[in-house]
């Protein structure tokens, strides 16, 4: 089966493409040029149709682009293009959780993206992950962990989060892609443990080789930094996700039922951490 994966250079989509490639022919679509990539202009519905022709399924990871209308517009173009190209399955990785009781604009934006996919003619599945272990390897996080023994995160220390790895995301998407019963389903997925900030730090301290302390970042400063780097309202919208956790500490805690249904086991924090190098390049 041929599966097209959009935005294939992003960390989440790349993990999905790598996992799917074990069992399927994968077309890695990207606006960027590079080895193994197929070019596509995601701003053009006609070019998306061209790129999706011959694919039985397509996976769309919603980009981390908080400019008004950008993600919704992409979802609309992909939905129409999938129908025109005769794609038989559309999987949306929403790239974030959408708690039902979160009234903030960023959550409503995610709901609209999801609704676009669900209203299309192509059979769909939606995957809504929590937060990623892999973010702690990013350049803004790893130096503090390795050098200072500090895990700095915008999530409140008391929030219990079922973190998931990019690899487990790939496993789950591969699992739903072959299951007719997953059509029309929306899955809220996370890892096997709901961990507070310090509980996560204690687990990671073993492979890191030093005691770790969890530090919850000031959300106003966090938002200001992202706004400066990526433009407003990116920082404000991302910070709103974590403000909701202050009010609902268990909003990103998950159970194992989606994994049991699909027949896949997600990585634990200890298993994920054990396969990392934990050193600066």
KESEMAR-145361 format. One record per residue (C-alpha): x, y negated, z negated; residue number from 1. Coordinates in steps of 0.02 Angstrom, whole numbers, plus 50000, padded with zeros to 5 digits. Last residue first. Layout:
N
+-------+-------+-------+-----+
:    px :    py :    pz :   n :
+-------+-------+-------+-----+
:     X :     Y :     Z : NUM :
...
+-------+-------+-------+-----+
This chain:
281
+-------+-------+-------+-----+
:    px :    py :    pz :   n :
+-------+-------+-------+-----+
: 51345 : 49131 : 48968 : 281 :
: 51282 : 49122 : 48790 : 280 :
: 51256 : 49283 : 48696 : 279 :
: 51104 : 49382 : 48643 : 278 :
: 51128 : 49528 : 48766 : 277 :
: 50945 : 49582 : 48774 : 276 :
: 50888 : 49765 : 48773 : 275 :
: 50865 : 49773 : 48584 : 274 :
: 50755 : 49617 : 48582 : 273 :
: 50622 : 49697 : 48692 : 272 :
: 50618 : 49858 : 48590 : 271 :
: 50612 : 49764 : 48425 : 270 :
: 50473 : 49647 : 48482 : 269 :
: 50370 : 49795 : 48543 : 268 :
: 50352 : 49833 : 48727 : 267 :
: 50177 : 49870 : 48793 : 266 :
: 50112 : 50048 : 48819 : 265 :
: 50015 : 50082 : 48980 : 264 :
: 49862 : 50192 : 49004 : 263 :
: 49750 : 50057 : 49078 : 262 :
: 49614 : 50078 : 48948 : 261 :
: 49739 : 50100 : 48806 : 260 :
: 49829 : 49942 : 48861 : 259 :
: 49667 : 49842 : 48861 : 258 :
: 49621 : 49911 : 48687 : 257 :
: 49786 : 49873 : 48600 : 256 :
: 49728 : 49727 : 48494 : 255 :
: 49774 : 49544 : 48514 : 254 :
: 49827 : 49398 : 48406 : 253 :
: 49839 : 49235 : 48505 : 252 :
: 49694 : 49143 : 48419 : 251 :
: 49747 : 49211 : 48249 : 250 :
: 49809 : 49045 : 48179 : 249 :
: 49650 : 48953 : 48234 : 248 :
: 49667 : 48768 : 48185 : 247 :
: 49856 : 48760 : 48198 : 246 :
: 49844 : 48876 : 48348 : 245 :
: 49735 : 48746 : 48436 : 244 :
: 49876 : 48622 : 48413 : 243 :
: 49987 : 48746 : 48503 : 242 :
: 49885 : 48743 : 48663 : 241 :
: 49867 : 48554 : 48647 : 240 :
: 50057 : 48539 : 48653 : 239 :
: 50054 : 48611 : 48829 : 238 :
: 49925 : 48483 : 48885 : 237 :
: 50014 : 48334 : 48807 : 236 :
: 50182 : 48388 : 48877 : 235 :
: 50118 : 48409 : 49054 : 234 :
: 50012 : 48250 : 49051 : 233 :
: 50129 : 48167 : 49090 : 232 :
: 50288 : 48197 : 49188 : 231 :
: 50404 : 48347 : 49194 : 230 :
: 50556 : 48300 : 49089 : 229 :
: 50491 : 48147 : 48997 : 228 :
: 50319 : 48223 : 48973 : 227 :
: 50402 : 48382 : 48908 : 226 :
: 50503 : 48285 : 48780 : 225 :
: 50353 : 48180 : 48725 : 224 :
: 50248 : 48336 : 48699 : 223 :
: 50380 : 48417 : 48589 : 222 :
: 50401 : 48257 : 48490 : 221 :
: 50214 : 48249 : 48457 : 220 :
: 50211 : 48435 : 48421 : 219 :
: 50345 : 48433 : 48286 : 218 :
: 50434 : 48598 : 48310 : 217 :
: 50402 : 48749 : 48200 : 216 :
: 50569 : 48819 : 48139 : 215 :
: 50594 : 49006 : 48112 : 214 :
: 50753 : 49058 : 48023 : 213 :
: 50869 : 49194 : 48085 : 212 :
: 50993 : 49302 : 47990 : 211 :
: 51137 : 49361 : 48101 : 210 :
: 51175 : 49502 : 48222 : 209 :
: 51062 : 49450 : 48366 : 208 :
: 51004 : 49631 : 48376 : 207 :
: 50946 : 49631 : 48194 : 206 :
: 50894 : 49448 : 48179 : 205 :
: 50760 : 49472 : 48312 : 204 :
: 50648 : 49569 : 48192 : 203 :
: 50669 : 49443 : 48050 : 202 :
: 50636 : 49296 : 48168 : 201 :
: 50474 : 49375 : 48229 : 200 :
: 50414 : 49397 : 48049 : 199 :
: 50469 : 49217 : 48017 : 198 :
: 50357 : 49149 : 48154 : 197 :
: 50208 : 49258 : 48114 : 196 :
: 50188 : 49416 : 48215 : 195 :
: 50037 : 49504 : 48290 : 194 :
: 50112 : 49668 : 48349 : 193 :
: 50076 : 49779 : 48501 : 192 :
: 50105 : 49645 : 48632 : 191 :
: 49974 : 49537 : 48713 : 190 :
: 49834 : 49552 : 48839 : 189 :
: 49665 : 49472 : 48866 : 188 :
: 49592 : 49565 : 49016 : 187 :
: 49456 : 49499 : 49131 : 186 :
: 49367 : 49634 : 49230 : 185 :
: 49278 : 49623 : 49398 : 184 :
: 49380 : 49764 : 49471 : 183 :
: 49473 : 49857 : 49333 : 182 :
: 49367 : 50014 : 49357 : 181 :
: 49437 : 50034 : 49532 : 180 :
: 49609 : 50060 : 49453 : 179 :
: 49765 : 50047 : 49560 : 178 :
: 49802 : 49863 : 49533 : 177 :
: 49759 : 49874 : 49348 : 176 :
: 49913 : 49976 : 49306 : 175 :
: 50035 : 49875 : 49412 : 174 :
: 49971 : 49717 : 49328 : 173 :
: 49998 : 49798 : 49158 : 172 :
: 50174 : 49858 : 49195 : 171 :
: 50224 : 49687 : 49263 : 170 :
: 50158 : 49602 : 49107 : 169 :
: 50257 : 49728 : 49004 : 168 :
: 50415 : 49676 : 49095 : 167 :
: 50378 : 49492 : 49065 : 166 :
: 50372 : 49531 : 48880 : 165 :
: 50222 : 49504 : 48768 : 164 :
: 50202 : 49411 : 48603 : 163 :
: 50052 : 49456 : 48495 : 162 :
: 50052 : 49294 : 48396 : 161 :
: 50006 : 49268 : 48214 : 160 :
: 50013 : 49080 : 48180 : 159 :
: 50088 : 49040 : 48010 : 158 :
: 50246 : 48961 : 48078 : 157 :
: 50148 : 48848 : 48195 : 156 :
: 50195 : 48875 : 48378 : 155 :
: 50302 : 48736 : 48453 : 154 :
: 50457 : 48847 : 48438 : 153 :
: 50631 : 48837 : 48365 : 152 :
: 50711 : 49004 : 48321 : 151 :
: 50863 : 48954 : 48217 : 150 :
: 51022 : 49051 : 48182 : 149 :
: 51129 : 48903 : 48235 : 148 :
: 51233 : 48967 : 48380 : 147 :
: 51139 : 49120 : 48442 : 146 :
: 50962 : 49061 : 48407 : 145 :
: 50996 : 48876 : 48438 : 144 :
: 51086 : 48914 : 48601 : 143 :
: 50945 : 49031 : 48659 : 142 :
: 50799 : 48910 : 48648 : 141 :
: 50820 : 48765 : 48772 : 140 :
: 50918 : 48871 : 48895 : 139 :
: 50779 : 49003 : 48898 : 138 :
: 50807 : 49171 : 48812 : 137 :
: 50671 : 49136 : 48683 : 136 :
: 50547 : 49114 : 48826 : 135 :
: 50569 : 49299 : 48864 : 134 :
: 50465 : 49348 : 48713 : 133 :
: 50316 : 49278 : 48807 : 132 :
: 50152 : 49205 : 48749 : 131 :
: 49973 : 49270 : 48761 : 130 :
: 49930 : 49348 : 48929 : 129 :
: 49766 : 49323 : 49025 : 128 :
: 49745 : 49448 : 49168 : 127 :
: 49602 : 49425 : 49291 : 126 :
: 49543 : 49559 : 49413 : 125 :
: 49458 : 49523 : 49579 : 124 :
: 49360 : 49596 : 49723 : 123 :
: 49370 : 49469 : 49866 : 122 :
: 49210 : 49368 : 49894 : 121 :
: 49260 : 49225 : 49780 : 120 :
: 49168 : 49165 : 49625 : 119 :
: 49285 : 49254 : 49505 : 118 :
: 49439 : 49174 : 49580 : 117 :
: 49366 : 48998 : 49566 : 116 :
: 49300 : 49035 : 49391 : 115 :
: 49474 : 49082 : 49330 : 114 :
: 49546 : 48917 : 49391 : 113 :
: 49401 : 48825 : 49308 : 112 :
: 49429 : 48915 : 49143 : 111 :
: 49613 : 48868 : 49149 : 110 :
: 49569 : 48685 : 49171 : 109 :
: 49448 : 48698 : 49024 : 108 :
: 49588 : 48765 : 48916 : 107 :
: 49704 : 48621 : 48963 : 106 :
: 49564 : 48497 : 48930 : 105 :
: 49537 : 48552 : 48749 : 104 :
: 49378 : 48643 : 48696 : 103 :
: 49465 : 48799 : 48629 : 102 :
: 49331 : 48914 : 48557 : 101 :
: 49335 : 49040 : 48699 : 100 :
: 49523 : 49060 : 48683 :  99 :
: 49602 : 49050 : 48855 :  98 :
: 49769 : 49141 : 48855 :  97 :
: 49904 : 49093 : 48977 :  96 :
: 49988 : 49145 : 49139 :  95 :
: 49818 : 49158 : 49227 :  94 :
: 49884 : 49312 : 49314 :  93 :
: 49752 : 49328 : 49449 :  92 :
: 49735 : 49492 : 49542 :  91 :
: 49648 : 49488 : 49712 :  90 :
: 49600 : 49652 : 49796 :  89 :
: 49539 : 49699 : 49970 :  88 :
: 49629 : 49567 : 50072 :  87 :
: 49540 : 49539 : 50238 :  86 :
: 49643 : 49389 : 50289 :  85 :
: 49493 : 49271 : 50285 :  84 :
: 49443 : 49329 : 50111 :  83 :
: 49619 : 49313 : 50044 :  82 :
: 49635 : 49140 : 50124 :  81 :
: 49477 : 49077 : 50038 :  80 :
: 49534 : 49135 : 49866 :  79 :
: 49713 : 49076 : 49895 :  78 :
: 49653 : 48902 : 49946 :  77 :
: 49536 : 48886 : 49797 :  76 :
: 49667 : 48948 : 49673 :  75 :
: 49793 : 48823 : 49742 :  74 :
: 49669 : 48680 : 49723 :  73 :
: 49633 : 48732 : 49544 :  72 :
: 49818 : 48734 : 49505 :  71 :
: 49851 : 48560 : 49576 :  70 :
: 49691 : 48475 : 49518 :  69 :
: 49768 : 48360 : 49389 :  68 :
: 49956 : 48386 : 49370 :  67 :
: 49986 : 48525 : 49243 :  66 :
: 50098 : 48634 : 49348 :  65 :
: 50144 : 48796 : 49260 :  64 :
: 50090 : 48897 : 49410 :  63 :
: 49944 : 49020 : 49406 :  62 :
: 50015 : 49188 : 49454 :  61 :
: 49927 : 49254 : 49608 :  60 :
: 49938 : 49438 : 49653 :  59 :
: 49876 : 49494 : 49824 :  58 :
: 49808 : 49661 : 49880 :  57 :
: 49790 : 49760 : 50042 :  56 :
: 49913 : 49649 : 50133 :  55 :
: 49911 : 49653 : 50323 :  54 :
: 49875 : 49468 : 50340 :  53 :
: 49922 : 49378 : 50179 :  52 :
: 50058 : 49265 : 50252 :  51 :
: 49953 : 49210 : 50400 :  50 :
: 49804 : 49173 : 50288 :  49 :
: 49917 : 49075 : 50172 :  48 :
: 49977 : 48975 : 50321 :  47 :
: 49798 : 48933 : 50367 :  46 :
: 49757 : 48882 : 50188 :  45 :
: 49903 : 48761 : 50187 :  44 :
: 49971 : 48693 : 50023 :  43 :
: 50044 : 48864 : 49983 :  42 :
: 50163 : 48844 : 50130 :  41 :
: 50233 : 49018 : 50143 :  40 :
: 50407 : 49089 : 50167 :  39 :
: 50443 : 49275 : 50144 :  38 :
: 50577 : 49310 : 50014 :  37 :
: 50703 : 49451 : 50010 :  36 :
: 50851 : 49335 : 50021 :  35 :
: 50803 : 49154 : 49996 :  34 :
: 50698 : 49009 : 50050 :  33 :
: 50579 : 48926 : 49928 :  32 :
: 50392 : 48907 : 49962 :  31 :
: 50375 : 49086 : 49906 :  30 :
: 50296 : 49251 : 49954 :  29 :
: 50372 : 49416 : 49900 :  28 :
: 50294 : 49550 : 50009 :  27 :
: 50291 : 49713 : 49911 :  26 :
: 50280 : 49888 : 49985 :  25 :
: 50218 : 49994 : 49842 :  24 :
: 50271 : 50111 : 49701 :  23 :
: 50431 : 50042 : 49625 :  22 :
: 50401 : 49874 : 49711 :  21 :
: 50254 : 49841 : 49596 :  20 :
: 50372 : 49825 : 49447 :  19 :
: 50490 : 49704 : 49535 :  18 :
: 50344 : 49602 : 49602 :  17 :
: 50267 : 49583 : 49429 :  16 :
: 50433 : 49532 : 49352 :  15 :
: 50460 : 49407 : 49492 :  14 :
: 50285 : 49337 : 49466 :  13 :
: 50320 : 49305 : 49282 :  12 :
: 50494 : 49230 : 49306 :  11 :
: 50449 : 49123 : 49456 :  10 :
: 50533 : 49164 : 49622 :   9 :
: 50383 : 49265 : 49683 :   8 :
: 50265 : 49117 : 49688 :   7 :
: 50138 : 49234 : 49772 :   6 :
: 50149 : 49422 : 49769 :   5 :
: 50083 : 49513 : 49922 :   4 :
: 50045 : 49697 : 49903 :   3 :
: 50063 : 49826 : 50042 :   2 :
: 50000 : 50000 : 50000 :   1 :
+-------+-------+-------+-----+
